[in-house]
Every structure is written in structure tokens, then in C-alpha cells.
Amino acid sequence: MKKTGRAIFLAVAAMLCCTFGTAFAADPEPNSEDDFEFSVNDDFTEITITGYKGTREDVVIPESIQDVPVVRIAQGAFQGKNITSLYVPGVKEIGRYAFADCEDLHIVVILSGIVGDESFRGCGWHYNGGYLWLGSNCTIGKNAFAKSCFTDIEFSSYGSCTLSPRAFSGCRNLKSITLPEGLKVIPNDCFSSCGKLTEVHLPSSLKVIGNEAFRDCPIPSVDVPEGVVFAGAFAFFSDAITSLSLPKSLKWVQADLSEGDRGKHAFIYGDNIQSLSIPEGLELCVLDYVAGWANADDPYEFSSTAKGIIGGETISKSIKLQKQLAAAKTTVFRASTYKSRREAEYVKLREELLKAGLSEEEVKAFFAENRWDWQ
């Protein structure tokens, strides 16, 4: 049976009581309307909270004010306010900067809706830990929780959510994350620079891992699930990674070709990596500048073959690697050659993404985010 918003809140509150000793455990009443500044639309059907003048530090947004639904929290409405915990039962939209720079805000429960760009950026800065619960069908904006304090981030098992670039970038206390089923895209920089993030559980629904998605996160091992078709440049760029398993479904590993023929800094990087499983049929895998192959006695163990690999400085210095690639009948070509093929490859990638289950809208958003034009 699907839980109601209130039942979810009570369950979360009980857990928070054990973990953080929060006031939410008492099942508080919503704040009085006198605590808020608000406006109503012309036909008196929607309330927007525009400011906070109350003294309560445990804020519970009311579902309605004077029998009119609260549907929106305006831009900057609570920015910098002295609050410690927040429960949002179901507004349609939380505006940009709405709770940004609330330096004591370290417990947040949001049941649904659009969480705007930078809406919780830098919250909980005075705390070395915190809890964030995101309900079903949330849309998380750019930098929405960037540089925030959360140690634990949980997603509802009902419905899914949509993430935007840099949504959780720089969450300095985050140690583990389990992303929800139904999530298809982890966008660019989504969890980059989370300096304590060592454990990531990716959903089986995942199709795309964006550029720098987990860059500079000390994750030692990653098992990318079957179904992922694209992995971006710098996606797991870290010296901490020791093993990486790529699925057979993977069709494209994006490179940063800004360094000319060197194909520098692709999917992973790290002098400590010990195993890399590369699937058969991979369209492009950039192996240059990965794990110091030029100086290694043994290159990675291949589980199968890749169709095409951008060659560069590392490959040219490793005779053993060249022999291994030749035995696998893998084509090695220069980055400059690949650039001339890029337009045709983008069309192929678009087809693969659609085939994998992304909608036309999602595919267009993907190409726009990466500043590519496939048309």
C-alpha cells in the first residue's frame, strides 16, 4: 500500500529522532500563518509563501492557508534564516535560493515538486552531518543542494525523480548514496567533489552517466549496471578507484578531445586501478592517460573487445598493450580522425539513447547539456 505524505513524515521523523534528536519526532503542527509572508493569485486558488518572519527553528510548511493550497515557495523566501529543520508536504515548486545559506538547516523532508536551482545551496554549513529525504516525482534543479551538509540522502521508493547538473556537487559529508529505480540520467557534475563519498549504488533503470558525474569522489570500486549506454568524460575521475566493471550495453564512452590527439582524461583516471572490464561492442573507449599504462608492466585485463579506441601517448609507449589490442582486433585511431566522424557518431548515439528508453525530450536535453548538435 502506498504511504500517505503524513505516514511518510511520521516514519522519517521517528528515524530522525533516533539519529539526530530532532523536534520532528513530536509530530508538530504546521507553523501558524502569522509566521509567513504570502501572496494569493488572482482567482484565489494558490498561495505563494514569499517570506518567513517566525521564530520557530523547526519549520513545517502548511498545506493550506485560509483554505487556499500552498503551492509555491518564492525565490529567496527563507534565504539565510535561522532554521534547523524543514518539512515540505507537497508544494509544486520551491524557488531559486529559497533556503540557500540557511547555515543551521540540516534536516529536510520534501514530499514532491520542483526543487529550484540553488534552492538549498550551502545549507547546514554549521553542521558536520544532516539528513535529506526526497519524495516521489521530485525534480531537482541545478546546484540545488550543492555544498550542503547532508550525510544521508534518501529517495522515495515510490515514483522516481529527475536530477540536474551539479545537484549535489560538493556535499562534503556525503558518504554513501543509493539512487532510486526509475532514474535514467545522472547529469554532468551531479555528485562531483563529494570528498567523502565512497559508496555508490546505481539503479538498473540507469541509461546515462554524465561528464564528471562523480569526479573527485573517493569511490574505490564501481559496478555500472547493464542498460547504461553512455558514460561521460571524467565520470569517475579519481585516484581512489581500483576497479571498474562496464556493462555490455555500453555503446559510448565520451572523451575530452580538447587536448588534441592525446584523448586526455576520459572515463576514469587513477594510478591505483587494478582491473577494468571492457565489454564487447563498445563503440569508443579512450584508454590514454588511464592508470599510467605507459609505465605499467601489465595493462588492464580485457574481458572482451572494443570496436574502437582513441590512440595516444600511452598506447604508443606500451608494446604489450599494442599487442593486446591487435590480438583483440580493436581499431586504434587518432583523436583528430575521430573529430571528423563526430557528427555521424552523434546521430548514432541519439538512436541508441532512444532505443534505450529515453524520450525525445530527454535526448534533446542530453545533447543541449553537452552543447552538441546532432541535427
Sequence and secondary structure as in RCSB ss.txt:
>XXXX:A:sequence
MKKTGRAIFLAVAAMLCCTFGTAFAADPEPNSEDDFEFSVNDDFTEITITGYKGTREDVVIPESIQDVPVVRIAQ
GAFQGKNITSLYVPGVKEIGRYAFADCEDLHIVVILSGIVGDESFRGCGWHYNGGYLWLGSNCTIGKNAFAKSCF
TDIEFSSYGSCTLSPRAFSGCRNLKSITLPEGLKVIPNDCFSSCGKLTEVHLPSSLKVIGNEAFRDCPIPSVDVP
EGVVFAGAFAFFSDAITSLSLPKSLKWVQADLSEGDRGKHAFIYGDNIQSLSIPEGLELCVLDYVAGWANADDPY
EFSSTAKGIIGGETISKSIKLQKQLAAAKTTVFRASTYKSRREAEYVKLREELLKAGLSEEEVKAFFAENRWDWQ
>XXXX:A:secstr
    HHHHHHHHHHHHHHHH  GGGG      GGGEEEEE TTS  EEEEEE    SEEE  SEETTEEEEEE T
TTTTT   SEEEE   SEE TTTTTT TT  EEEE SEEE TTTTTTTTTT S  EEEE TTEEE TTTTTT   
SEEEE SSS EE  TTTTTT TT  EEE  TT  EE TTTTTT TT  EEE  TT  EE TTTTTT    EEE  
TT  EE TTTEE TT  EEE  TT  EE   GGGGGG  S SEE TT  EEE  TTBS    TTSTTGGG SS  
  SS BSEEE  HHHHH HHHHHHHHHTT EEE HHHHHHHHHHHHHHHHHHHHHHT  HHHHHHHHHHTT    
